[in-house]
Amino acid sequence: MFRTAGFASAALGCIGLPALIAGLDIDSAAAVGELERLRAAHAGEPGSELARQFLLAGVWPFPGEWPVAVAAAERLLATARLMQIAGLFAIAGLTYFAMLLARGRLAALASAAALAVLPVVHDVGHVLRPETAGVMFTMLGLLLLQSLTTVLHGGRSRGRVRRAIVLVLFAGAAGFAFGMGIGTVPSLGGTLLIGIALFMLTTLQLALRGLGVGRRRGMMAWPAFAITGRLWPMAAVALAGPVGAIFLMLWSLELPVDELLPTRLAAAVLPQQPLAFCVVLVLLAIGALVLLLRTGIRFGRRGRVTPEVVLLAYVATQTLGLATFAPGRDSLPAAPALAMLVGEAVVALAAFVPWLVRRRGA
């Protein structure tokens, strides 16, 4: 019992660390454009309805008119930032559970805590912006996708029809979550590539295995039923994402997508201190290499889309998406993926260092 309580305390501490660090500056001066975003949301100016609801969710009591005095407006902003801090807590929690499903407890703890090291959280985590809500919905979609793969390759005791219903519900919920993220911040549309990448990867793997069976046993022994049973959930995921995004964008967006620009913040992607920069960069490189090799080898052997494969698809799409970011753009959408690579590196080093010590001691 004490061991469980200790681990729960450590998990809660790591999950709450990014929000705690960001919350230390909750009453600091407004960043560039921050008051303007809150005032526009208060005035109901055209934009994203989901983003507006997030920006105003922490304002209580809700003022009838925008305060004229600067001090009153800043007090209102400090209250609204409570939702920003809560959003960071939710992102860290979802990052923890996504890594827990894919890689285990140590990686989950390290990933949640690593968010606090990134400048987008450490330096400007308190700044109120809609990207926080968008990333939160994206991480929820990721967790739902991982749960879908767990059901897909789990036991068959629940029955074929019931299992199919559960898979459809998970695929629809994941697509709706991704759609909520894109409906909040349209620049997060790259998350739709996760489902498409999983579908293409599954199709390629099953096609190669089916051809192998056909060559050995003849084309009449082609495992069409088994291939269809594994492929249709990924097809549902690839389809649910765009459908959910279109529906939520039509409902939420009141302006053309090209007029809803992402938030611009003066925060780097990695720490700017030379030592911290080098350490984080090395951890990211180790984490990327380990994640790619470990997941690729297991997927090649088993041919199954597991939570680990979903994690790889998410990390790949989000980190590669950093190359398309304009200078000064908020890099919060890529922060969970970078933190996951750090967590992967911590697990690899935790296994490698004791082995190296034992070998040298021998």
N, C-alpha and C positions, 0 to 999 in steps of 0.2 A: 504493500500500500504506500509506504514512504517513497519507494522508488518511482511509482506511478505519479505521486504528488510532486516529486522533484522534477520529473520530466515535464509534467504539465506546466509547472512554474517556469521552467526553462523555455518551453515553447511559447508561452504567453509573453515572456520577456523579449524573446527574439521578434515575435510578431509585432509587439507594441513599440519596439525600439525606433523604427522609422517615424512613426507618428509622434513619439515623445520628442525626438530631436527636432522635427518640424514644428511641433507645438511650442517650443521655447521661443520662437520668433512670431507668435501669433499676433502680438500687439505691435509689431514693427511697422515702419512707414510703408505706405502702399507702393508696390512695384509699378513700373511703367505700364499703363493701360489697365491696371487692375480695378481702380475705382470706376473707370469708364465702362468696363464690362459689367460691373455690378449695377451701375446706374442705368445702362441700357436694358439689362434684364428687369430692373424695377419698373422702367417705363414701358415695358412690353414691346420694345422695338423688334422688327422682323429679324429672325435668326433661326436658332434651333430651340424648339420647345423643350426638349429633354435637357439641353444645356441650361436653359433659363430656370427650369425647376431645380436643377442641382445648385446653381449659383444662389438661389433664394431660399433653399431648404433650411439653412441655418439661421435665417433672419427671423428673430422673434423677440418682441412683437413686431409684426409687419407694419412699417410706416405707410401712412396714406400718401405722403409726398416725400420726395427726396430732400434730405436735410440740406439747408443752405450753408451752414457753418462747416468748415473743413474738419474741425475736431469731431463734430457729430457724425459726419460721413465716415471718418476713420474708425469711430467706435462701432458704427454699423458694419463696416468691413471686418473688424475683429470678430464680431459675432458671426458673420457669414463664413469666416474661415474655419469655424468649428466643423462644418461639413467637409471642408478640404482635409482636415486632420482625420476625420472619421473615414474619408475615402482612402487615405493612405493606409490606415489600419486595415481596412478591408482588402486592399491590394496586397499587403504583406501577408494577411491570413490566407488569401487565395493562392498566393505564390507558395506558401508553406504546404498547403494541402496538395497542390499540383505536384510539387517535388516529392511529397510523402508517397503519393501513389506511384510515382515513377522510379524514385531512387532511394527512398528510405528516410529515416529520422534525421541522421546527421546532415545529409544534403539539404533537407527541408529547413533545419535550424539555420544552417549557414546561409542559405539563399535569402531567407526572411531578414536576417541581420545584415546581409550585404547590401540590401536596399538603402540602409542608412548611410552607407559610405559614399554612394554616388552623389555628385553635386546637385543633380536635379531634385534630390530629396534633402540632402544635408544642407545645401545653401538656399534653395528656393522652394523647399517643400511646403512652406506655409502659404505660398502665393496661390490665391484662388483662381482656378482656371478649369474649363470644362473637360480638358484632357484627362483629369483624374477620374471623372465618371466614365468616360469612354474606356479607359484602361481597366477599370473595375468590371465593367460589363464584358470586356474581352477576356479577362482572366476567368470570369464565371463561365463563359463559353468553353474555354480550354478545359476547365475542370469537368464540365458536362461531357465533353468529347472523350476525356480519359475514362469517365464512368461508363460511357457507351462501350468502349473497347473491353472493359472489364466484364460487362454483361455479355458481350459478343462471344468471348472465349471462356466464359464461365461454365458452370454446370447447366445441364439441360433438364433439370428436374422440374422447372416451372412450366414446362410444356411449350410446344412450338408456337402456338398462337399467342399465348401470354408473353413469351419471350419477344416475338415480333412486335407486339404492342409496346412493350417497354423500350425496345430499340427505336421505334418510331418516335416515341415521346422524348427520348433523350436527344435524338437528332433534331427534332423540332425545337426543343428547348435551347439546344446549343445554337441553332440558327437564329432563334429569336434573340439570344443574348448577344451574338455578334452583330445582329441588326440594331440592337439598342446602342451598342458602342458606336456604330457608324452613323446612326441617327443623331447621336450626341455630337460627334466630331467626324465629319465626312472624310477627313484625311486618314482615318484608320481603316480605309477600305482594303488595305493590304491583308487584313486578317482573313478575308475570304479565301486567300491562297492556301490557308491551312487545310481546309476541307478538300479543296481541289488537289493539293499535293498528296494527301492521304489516299484519295480515290485513284489517282494515277499510279502511285506506288503500289497499291494493292492490286490494281489491274495488271501491272507489269509482272509482279511476283506470281500471281495466280496463273497468268498466261504462260510463263516459263515453266511452272510446275505442271500445268496441264499438258504442254507439249512433251515434257519428259514422260508423263504417263502414257500419252498417245504413242510415242515411239516404242515404249517397252511392251505395251499390251494391245496396241492397235487403236485406231480412232473410234471404234465402237465402244471402247472402254473409257472414253473421254469423261472426266468427272464433272459434267455440266451442273448437276444439282449441288454438289459441294462448292463449286466455284461461285455459283449464283448466291448460295447461302452466306458466303463470306463477303461478296462484293456489294450486294444491294444496300447494306447499312452505310457503307462508305459513299455510295451514290446518293443516298438520302441526305447524308451530311453535306456533300458538295452542292446539292440542290437547295437545301434548307437555308444555307447561309445567304446566297443572293436573294432568295425569296424574302427572307426576314429583313434584309437590308433595304430592299425596294419598298416593302410595306412600311417600315419605320421611317425611312427617309421621306416618303410621301406624306406621312402623318406629322412628322416633327419639323421638317425643314420648310421655312417660309421664304427662303431666298435661293437662288441658284448655288450649286455646290462651289463654283469657282469664286463666289463672293464671300464664302465662309472660310476665312483664312485661319490656319492654326495659330496658337499663341506663340508669341516671340518672347524669349527669356534670355537674359545674359548669364547663362549657366553652361558650363562645358559638359561633355558626355562623361569624361573620366576626371578624377581628382587632378588638380593642377600642381600640387606639391610634387617635386621630382621623385622622391622616394615612394610616395603613395601611388603616383602614376605608374611607376615601373612595377610595383608589386601587383596592382590591379591588372595591368596589362599582361603580366606573366600568368596570373591566375586565369584570366580570360582565355589565353592561348592554350593553357593546359586543359581547362574545362571543355573548350571546343573540340580539341583533339580526342579527349577521353570519351566525350558524349558521342561523337561521330563514330569512333571505332567500336565502342561497346554496343551501341544501338545497331550499327550496321552489321556487325557479326551475328548478333542475336536474331536480327530480322532475316538475315540470309539463311540461318539454320532452321528457324521455326516457320518463317513466312507468315507471321501474325502481326497485326497492328495492335501493339500494346500501348499502355499509357506512356511508356518510354519513347515509342515512335512518335506519338502525338506531341510529346514534349520537344523532340528534335525538330519536327515540322514547325512548331511555334517559334522556337529559338532561331531557326534558320531564317524564317520569313521576317522576323522582327529585327534581327541584327543586320541582315542584308538590306533591310529597308532604311537603315541609318545612312546608307550611301546616297539615298535620294533626298535626305533632309537638307533644306536650305540653311545657310548659316544663321544662327540665332533662333532657330525653331526649337520649341520645347521637346526635349528628348525623353520625357516621361514614358511615352508608349513603348520605348525599347528598354526601359529600366528593369522590369521583371526578367526579361530574357538575359540581360547582362548579369543580374544577380544569380540567376540559375546556373550560368556558366561558372561563376565563382563558387557556388555550392558544389558543383560537380568536381571542381579542382580540389576543394577541401577534402572531399571524400577520397579522391585519388591519392592525395598527399598523406592522408591519415592511414592509408593502407601501405603506401610505398615507404614512408620514413621508418616505421618499426621493422619492416622487412630488411631495409638497408642496415639498420643498427644491428639486428641479429646476425646478418651476414658478416659484417665487419667484426663483430664480437667473436664469431666462430673462427 
